[in-house]
Amino acid sequence: MSPARPALVRTVLACAAALALLTAGAVAQVPSSDPRDGEDPRVGEDPRTGEDPRAAEKDPYALLTGKELYDALLKAGEDGKLKQAFHDEGWQILGYIDSRCEGWLALKEGGALATEEGKKQADDMQAEGRRLAAMADLALGDTRLVTYVTNFYGWNDEQQKRFREGQKLYRQAASIAREARSPEEALNALSPLQQSLGHARALGDTWGQTMALTLMGRIQADNKLFTECIATMREAVKLGREIRDIDAVWNGLAVQFETAVLQQQYEPAHDALQEQYLVARQLNDAQTEEKIVKQLVELDKAFDRG
């Protein structure tokens, strides 16, 4: 073994450890359920305690973030501020807008359209979903969220049934992966994942595709199927960027970095970290930015690129 190899091995282990810390707070590798079944799982309670009376006096929304902020602004009719919030938190709004799609479909499946009151509720929810998507796209200079919700609302009964089947297959795969006692055993999840991915592709369901691809790529990486996992995660990142799916983009880049380091490939490892750094900047996450900078330094040292 050459003198440089022990340092590289130590760096591989250090990078893997740092990677685990980096991704632990941002995304879940094996989700416990389909996030589209409920509220956006990335929106949690504000960890800060107490209130800043100065902020409350100047801006009643200053202490709110995520769904709480969007709901408050929407209820108050503060469209200008809501648009600004969407602009500032572009990576956080997919689940919020998609909840109007899922909520509308749940009402339809529950027979709400059989009554005038239920039909109005469903129509209002669909209209709100379209309006929020249009507002978000305008704020972000994009058209992709409008395309996403328009596609969802345009499915016929058979397509809606296939959508639900795809979700069921994804949950089945996630359960298999979560309960697997070894990476090899987790390979059993690939079959339902492929089926779920096929459903999502046929429907143009971008989020369904990114979810299936991300879990598939993680399983492939754990089994050292590097060629397959790189191709899978590249597609997950590409589609994830289209709808600003932070889970797909972040996990996809994390796996690309991990596999590149394990294969002693500097350029793809550096590129993946650099992309994560840019995403962290967009999220205004200074702590994560700092961690990634440290990883970049360690990577340069390991490959004598300092």
C-alpha positions in Angstrom: 0.0 0.0 0.0 1.4 3.4 -1.0 1.9 6.1 1.7 -1.1 8.0 0.4 -3.5 5.2 0.8 -3.9 5.1 4.7 -4.7 8.8 4.7 -7.3 8.2 1.9 -8.9 5.4 3.9 -9.1 7.6 7.0 -10.6 10.3 4.9 -13.2 7.9 3.4 -14.3 7.0 6.9 -14.3 10.7 8.0 -16.3 11.7 4.9 -18.8 9.0 5.5 -19.2 10.0 9.1 -19.5 13.7 8.2 -22.0 12.7 5.5 -24.1 10.8 8.0 -24.2 13.9 10.2 -24.9 16.2 7.3 -27.9 14.3 5.9 -29.4 13.2 9.2 -31.2 16.4 9.9 -32.1 17.2 6.3 -33.7 14.0 4.9 -34.7 10.5 5.7 -33.1 7.8 3.7 -36.0 5.4 4.1 -39.2 7.3 4.8 -41.8 5.6 7.0 -44.6 6.6 4.8 -45.5 8.4 1.6 -45.1 12.1 2.4 -47.9 12.9 0.0 -50.4 11.2 2.3 -50.3 14.1 4.8 -48.7 17.4 5.5 -45.1 18.1 4.3 -42.8 16.1 6.7 -40.0 18.6 6.2 -42.0 21.3 8.0 -41.6 20.8 11.8 -42.1 22.9 14.9 -39.9 25.9 15.3 -37.2 24.8 17.9 -36.9 28.3 19.2 -38.7 29.0 22.6 -40.2 32.2 23.8 -41.2 35.2 21.7 -39.4 38.3 20.6 -41.7 41.1 21.5 -39.8 43.4 19.2 -40.4 41.1 16.2 -44.1 40.7 17.1 -44.6 44.5 17.1 -42.9 45.0 13.8 -44.2 41.9 11.9 -46.8 39.4 13.3 -45.3 36.8 10.9 -41.7 37.2 12.0 -41.6 34.1 14.2 -43.5 31.9 11.8 -41.9 29.5 9.2 -43.0 26.9 6.7 -46.6 25.8 6.7 -47.5 28.0 9.7 -46.3 31.0 7.9 -48.0 30.1 4.6 -51.3 29.3 6.3 -51.2 32.6 8.2 -50.5 34.7 5.2 -53.0 32.8 3.1 -55.7 33.3 5.7 -54.9 37.0 6.0 -55.0 37.5 2.2 -51.4 38.7 2.3 -50.6 37.5 -1.3 -47.6 39.8 -1.6 -45.9 38.4 1.5 -46.9 34.8 0.6 -45.3 35.2 -2.8 -42.1 36.5 -1.1 -42.2 33.6 1.4 -42.4 31.2 -1.6 -39.4 33.0 -3.2 -37.4 32.7 0.0 -38.3 29.1 0.8 -38.5 27.6 -2.7 -37.2 24.2 -1.5 -39.9 23.9 1.1 -43.2 24.5 -0.7 -43.7 21.3 -2.8 -45.5 19.5 0.0 -47.6 22.5 0.9 -49.0 22.8 -2.6 -49.3 19.1 -3.2 -51.5 18.8 -0.1 -54.2 20.6 -2.1 -53.9 17.9 -4.7 -54.0 15.1 -2.2 -56.8 16.7 -0.3 -58.9 17.2 -3.4 -58.4 13.6 -4.5 -59.3 12.3 -1.0 -62.5 14.3 -1.1 -63.3 12.8 -4.5 -62.5 9.3 -3.4 -64.7 9.8 -0.3 -67.7 10.6 -2.4 -67.7 14.4 -1.6 -68.7 15.2 -5.2 -72.1 13.6 -4.6 -73.3 16.7 -2.6 -73.3 20.4 -3.5 -71.4 21.2 -0.3 -68.8 18.5 -0.9 -68.4 19.5 -4.6 -67.8 23.1 -3.6 -65.2 22.1 -1.1 -63.4 20.0 -3.6 -63.6 22.7 -6.3 -62.3 25.3 -3.8 -59.4 23.1 -2.8 -58.5 22.5 -6.5 -58.7 26.2 -7.2 -56.5 27.0 -4.3 -53.9 24.5 -5.4 -53.8 26.0 -8.9 -53.5 29.5 -7.4 -50.8 28.6 -5.0 -48.8 26.8 -7.8 -49.1 29.9 -10.1 -48.0 32.2 -7.3 -45.0 30.0 -6.5 -44.0 29.8 -10.1 -44.3 33.5 -10.5 -42.1 34.0 -7.4 -39.5 31.5 -8.5 -39.5 32.5 -12.2 -40.7 29.0 -13.2 -43.6 27.0 -14.6 -43.0 23.6 -13.1 -45.4 23.7 -10.2 -48.3 24.8 -12.3 -47.4 21.9 -14.7 -47.3 19.5 -11.7 -50.7 20.4 -10.3 -52.4 20.7 -13.7 -51.2 17.1 -14.5 -52.5 15.8 -11.1 -55.9 17.4 -11.4 -56.2 16.1 -15.0 -56.1 12.4 -14.2 -59.2 10.4 -15.0 -60.6 7.8 -12.6 -58.4 5.0 -13.9 -55.3 7.1 -13.7 -56.1 8.1 -10.1 -56.5 4.4 -9.3 -53.0 3.7 -10.7 -51.6 6.6 -8.7 -52.9 5.1 -5.5 -51.5 1.7 -6.6 -48.1 3.3 -7.1 -48.2 4.8 -3.6 -49.1 1.4 -2.1 -46.2 -0.2 -3.9 -43.8 2.5 -2.7 -45.0 2.0 0.9 -44.5 -1.7 0.5 -40.9 -1.2 -0.7 -40.1 1.3 2.0 -41.3 -1.2 4.6 -39.1 -4.0 3.1 -36.1 -1.7 3.1 -36.7 -0.4 6.6 -37.1 -3.9 8.1 -34.2 -5.5 6.1 -31.5 -7.1 8.2 -28.8 -6.7 5.6 -28.2 -4.7 2.4 -28.8 -7.9 0.4 -32.2 -8.4 2.0 -33.1 -4.8 1.1 -32.7 -5.7 -2.6 -36.2 -7.3 -2.3 -37.6 -3.8 -2.2 -36.4 -3.1 -5.8 -39.2 -5.1 -7.5 -42.1 -3.0 -5.9 -40.0 0.1 -6.4 -39.6 -0.6 -10.1 -43.4 -1.1 -10.3 -44.1 2.1 -8.4 -41.7 4.0 -10.7 -43.4 2.5 -13.8 -46.8 3.8 -12.5 -45.4 7.2 -11.8 -43.7 7.5 -15.1 -46.9 6.6 -17.0 -48.8 9.2 -15.1 -46.2 12.0 -15.3 -46.1 11.9 -11.5 -42.7 13.6 -10.9 -42.7 13.3 -7.2 -43.7 9.7 -7.3 -40.7 9.1 -9.6 -38.2 11.0 -7.4 -39.3 9.1 -4.3 -39.0 5.7 -6.0 -35.6 6.6 -7.6 -34.1 8.0 -4.3 -34.9 4.9 -2.3 -33.8 2.6 -5.2 -30.5 4.5 -5.5 -29.9 4.2 -1.7 -30.4 0.4 -1.8 -28.1 0.1 -4.8 -25.4 2.1 -3.1 -25.6 0.0 0.0 -25.1 -3.1 -2.1 -22.1 -1.4 -3.9 -24.0 -1.4 -7.3 -22.2 1.8 -8.1 -22.9 2.0 -11.8 -26.6 1.5 -11.2 -26.9 3.8 -8.3 -25.1 6.7 -10.0 -27.5 6.5 -12.9 -30.5 6.2 -10.6 -29.5 9.1 -8.5 -28.6 11.4 -11.4 -32.2 10.9 -12.6 -33.5 11.5 -9.1 -31.6 14.8 -8.8 -32.6 15.9 -12.3 -36.3 15.3 -11.6 -36.0 16.6 -8.1 -34.8 19.9 -9.3 -37.8 20.2 -11.6 -40.2 20.2 -8.7 -37.8 21.4 -6.0 -37.9 18.1 -4.1 -35.2 18.7 -1.5 -35.2 15.0 -0.4 -34.4 13.7 -3.8 -31.8 16.3 -4.6 -30.0 16.2 -1.3 -30.1 12.4 -0.9 -29.1 12.0 -4.6 -26.1 14.2 -4.2 -25.1 12.6 -0.9 -25.1 9.1 -2.5 -23.1 10.4 -5.5 -20.5 11.8 -3.1 -20.3 8.7 -1.0 -19.9 6.3 -3.9 -17.3 8.5 -5.6 -15.2 8.6 -2.5 -15.4 4.8 -2.1 -14.3 4.5 -5.7 -11.5 7.1 -5.2 -13.0 9.4 -7.8 -12.2 13.0 -7.0 -14.1 15.0 -9.6 -17.6 13.5 -9.1 -17.1 13.6 -5.3 -16.1 17.3 -5.5 -19.0 18.1 -7.8 -21.6 16.5 -5.6 -20.3 18.4 -2.5 -20.2 21.6 -4.5 -23.8 21.2 -5.5 -24.9 20.4 -2.0 -23.1 23.6 -0.9 -25.1 25.6 -3.4 -28.4 24.0 -2.1 -27.4 24.8 1.5 -26.9 28.4 0.5 -30.3 28.5 -1.1 -31.7 27.1 2.2 -29.8 29.8 4.2 -28.4 27.0 6.2 -25.0 28.4 7.4 -24.3 25.4 9.6 -24.6 22.9 6.8 -22.5 25.2 4.5 -19.7 25.1 7.1 -19.8 21.3 7.3 -19.6 21.0 3.5 -16.7 23.4 3.3 -14.8 21.3 5.8 -15.6 18.2 3.7 -14.3 19.9 0.6 -11.1 20.7 2.4 -10.7 17.1 3.6 -11.4 15.8 0.1 -8.7 18.0 -1.4 -6.2 16.8 1.2 -7.1 13.1 0.6 -6.5 13.5 -3.2 -3.5 15.9 -2.9 -5.5 18.7 -4.5 -4.7 21.3 -1.9 
